[in-house]
Amino acid sequence: MQICSVCSDQTPKYRCPTCKIRYCSLGCYKRHKDSCVPLEQPPPVEPEAKDPVNTEPWTVEDLLHEDSITDKVPLQRLQLLGQSKELRDLLCNPHLRQLLRSVDGADNKYDAMKAAMQEPLFVEFSDRCLKIVDDEAKSSDAYDL
């Protein structure tokens, strides 16, 4: 569990857009902004090196090390998703692929997910993903006993 980088008291809900520290309230942000030091920006990527589909390259490790994610799934369990024939069969459906692309490309991910969860096909896909990851968690917990 993280604590506010300013007051060291509360659970942080926000992240400074300039330096990425975590803080819990407007008061903490106001105290912090006077001493905020921007993070060093990475050098720009050459235009020809960019992937035409993805504008920002990322890896699974990037997601697993993201500070703002509280519920993390180990890489070994995520890899089970790629091995699932059920998921591969579902992903053959062009409507599901379009739904996934729309969520991935949305500016407001929350609203996009909310809309996608109204689609039975998307709910089925989500449920199968969770079942695969959750079943593996339960079976690995059984070995811990």
N, C-alpha and C positions, 0 to 999 in steps of 0.2 A: 504494500500500500504506500503510495506516495504522499508527501505532505507539501504544503505551499512553500515555494522557494523564498517567499518574502516574509511571511509571518511565522512560518514553521509550526503552524497550529492546525489548520484545517486541511481537508482533502482538496487538492486543486481541481478546478473545473475548466480552467482556461489555459491557453498557451500564448505567450507573447509572440506576435508575428515577426518581430525583429530579431530576438535572441533565442526564442524557443523555450525560455524557462516556464515553469508551471506556476500558476497563482490561483487563489481561491475567490477573489472578489474585486470589485471596482476599486475599493480603497487600496488593496494591495497593488493593483496595477498602477494606480496614481503614484504610490510611493516608489514603485520599481522604475517607472518610465524616466525619471530623472537620472538614474544611474545605468540605464540600459546600454549595453554594448552590442552592436550588431554582430552576427556571426559572419565569418569570412565566407564570401560567396565562391562557389566552385567556378573554375574557368568555363566559358561558354563552349558548348558542344559544336563541332564543325557541322554545317548544314548537311553535307553529304553523308555524315555518319549517323544521321537520325533515321529511325525506323519510320516508314511512311504511315504505319497504322498507329503505333504508340508514340506519343510525344515525350513521355518520360520513362526511361528504362528502369525496371525494378526487378528484384528477385524475391523469392520466397523468404530468404533470410532478412531482407529489408522489412518485410511485414512482421516477421517473428520478433524483430528487435525494436519495433515501434513502441515508444514510451506510453502513448495514449491508449494502447490496447490493454484491457485488463483481463479478458478471457482469451487465453492463447491456446492454440492447438499445436502440439509438437509436430515437427516436420514428418516424422514417421507415420503419424496418423493422417496427415494431409496427403501423403503419397498414396494411401489406400484409395483415395478418391479417383486418382488416375488409373487405378487397376480395376475399377468397378465396371463390369459389363453392363449393369443396369444403367449407370450414368452415361456410358458411351451410347447406349441405345436411345436414351432420352435426348441426348445432344444431337442426334440425327434429325430431330424435328426442327425445321427452319423457323417456326414461330418461337420456340424456346431460345434459339440462338439470337433471334432479333430482340427478344426481351432482355437477354443477358447483355447484349451490346448497348441497348438503351439505358440500362442501369449503370453500366460501366462508363458510358459517355456523358451521363447527366451531370449538370452543375450542382444540383441539389440531390445528393444520393439518398437522403432520408425520404423525400417525396417520391423519388423514382422507385425505391424499394416498396414503399407503401402501395403505390399503384401496381407494381408487379405482383405483389402478394394477393391481389384481387383475381389474378389469373390462376385457375386450377392447375394448369401445367407447370407454372413456376412454383407453386406451393408443393406440388409433387416432387419436383426437382430438389427444392430446398429440404424437404422432409427426408428424401433419400440420402442427401449429403450428410445431414445431421445424424441419421441412423447409422451410416457407415462409420462416422467418426465416433459417435457415442457407443456403438457396439464394441468397437476396438478398445475404448476407454474402460468399459465394464469388464471385458475379458482380460485386459492387462491388470486391472485392479484385483481380479480374482487370483492372479499369480502373486500379488503382493501379500496376501494373507498368510 
